[in-house]
């Protein structure tokens, strides 16, 4: 499969370079090959054979090289001489010194935690690691978190509670093809991870049955055998209802429960509240459909339950994930061949990006910042006194919500994240960004967040740098440089090392990705996400290495939990969890439900995909999905304009009539900015355990408006 021919930026090796896609967590393998084409040399993009994607690429991967030579590409630092003045070009020295001064002044005036960094789930392992180290060692600040908090945090919190470790998929993606029954909850890989569907298709070819839980009849649901279409925000009740039926029909694996788990009696008692008729009233899923689903799951030889953001991006997302884990444990799935519970990580390095210190409470290797032994180990690797390290800070939205306030961050660096579009209650976040004393942003384009900055740094991107990524399976991969960065762009590793030097800690930092990775290996040694035995040579030879891998002669761990769980007693934990209403439910003023998500052609805040001609041609503007019955009540036709208004803001979008959505719910993608920033509307109510905002459901008012003619 080959993609477009793209002009080469800088130089590229004469032979094709094997690397990985810059988008989702599949990290599909691809080759970038220089060719003579038309007016000059170009890069040809092609899928490469690899265990994850088997040579396939989606349209985002095939068009990814368009980003390398885009005319909007930043190639020189930009600074403002005052907030009300435009950007001007600056030297790297001037820009870096302004950042160092901005961070220093904030700390001198307001304390160490007044300077901070917000990272991204697309950064390499080395960058994520160095970002955490920079904040804690160079700034000695507690103020760091990243946009993965808006993606994987609920699943991570649940997995840690139940299994003692968070690895999105505790088995290789290929095992999906070997499962006899697969249940996907709030996950739509047909649109957001198309190459992964090859494994689902391979399973169906050998007779596997698939079930999908989603308020929308998605492309994934259309390929399934059973679709359960609950009211948004009721997945937890549905999971408890299915487990109630499994107990009623004596379908649970009592031997597995006795031998490998704790906490079952309390959960079994709590399930009495979830009798079928009540669950149908809560969820809208008919009892007969639940009965069929639970028998399919329980009577299968090999069963998987895979969850996604649809179930997890809620103020009760971690409890919802635990409810589905309870069902998996009761059926005896985790650790069984071609079975288990897993979550479909979203961002490109969503797994590795959360393992090595970007989260407010974590140190490398999934060590916890509040643990004295963890602090001592990591401080020893870093060459500092453990007492220098700060205590845990606040989570992503809490950090953003407090920007510019007493006790909040006053000088902020943002790397690889466009929070002005992607954060919940985004308009409020933009206000908080404007209130900062100082803001610096590192990006490849002048994103909506970068437009608010005092200093903007042009960074290298995926095909211009070396490093490692960790994909959805926990497989550590090599990202390889295929072409030179444009003159003027620098790696974030170099930026952080330079800043550390200007802040007086330069001797503790390096900008070489391999050197940083080797330090990461030492820092993670003995942790749950142990990379100590993973070398670049092994990654090359073995096409990726699964963590944990404690020594160089260890084979890595493709499959977890076969012999036990990394808990003190080796057993998995059941947890009692109860359904509760969404943080905001429909009422007379806001009578409908809004749910949000991704579309096939675009990704995250759209900073990349909205600048990719191939993808913009495929989906030039967003559309809100509306059921025909609801559209008739609202008096809006297909292609008409609809104003969506919640208690936090409004957005205007074209209407796409769809019978795949519930008549009481509308769906809108979140990749767009301006008057179509759907995250201006979403509810920032936070999960008490994961601090995940409630992206997936809020109450909305819908009003038909005259159709614009200038769109």
Secondary structure, 3 states (H helix, E strand, C coil): CEEEEEECCCCCCCCCEEEECCCCCCCCEEEEEEEEECCEEEEEEEECCCCCCCCCCCHHHHCHHHHHHCCCCCCCCEECCCCCCCCEECCHHHHHHHHHHHHHHHHHHHCHHHEEEEECCCCCHHHHHHHHHHHHHHCCCCCEEEHHHHCCHHHHHHHHHHHCCCCCCCCCHHHHHHCCEEEEECCCHHHHCHHHHHHHHHHHHCCCEEEEECCECCHHHHCCCEEECCCCCCHHHHHHHHHHHHHHCCCCCHHHHHHHEECHHHHHHHHHHCCHHHHHHHHCCCHHHHHHHHHHHHCCCCEEEEECHHHHCCCCHHHHHHHHHHHHHHCCCCCCCCCEEEECCCCCCCCHHHCCCCCCCEEHHHEECCCHHHHHHHHHHHCCCHHHCCCCCCCHHHHHHCCCCCCCCCEEEEECCCHHHHCCCHHHHHHHHHCCCEEEEEECCCCCCHHHCCEEEEECCHHHCCEEEECCCCEEEEECCCCCCCCCCECHHHHHHHHHHHCCCHHHCCCCHHHHHHHHHHHHCCCCCCCCCCCHHHHHHHCCEECCCCCCCCCCCCCCCCCCCCCCCCCEECCCCCCCCCCCCCCCCCCEEEEEECCCCCCCCCCCHHHCHHHHHHCCCCEEEECHHHHHHHCCCCCCEEEEECCCCEEEEEEEECCCECCCEEEEECCCCHHHCHHHCCEEEECCCCCCEECCCEEEEEEEECCCCCC
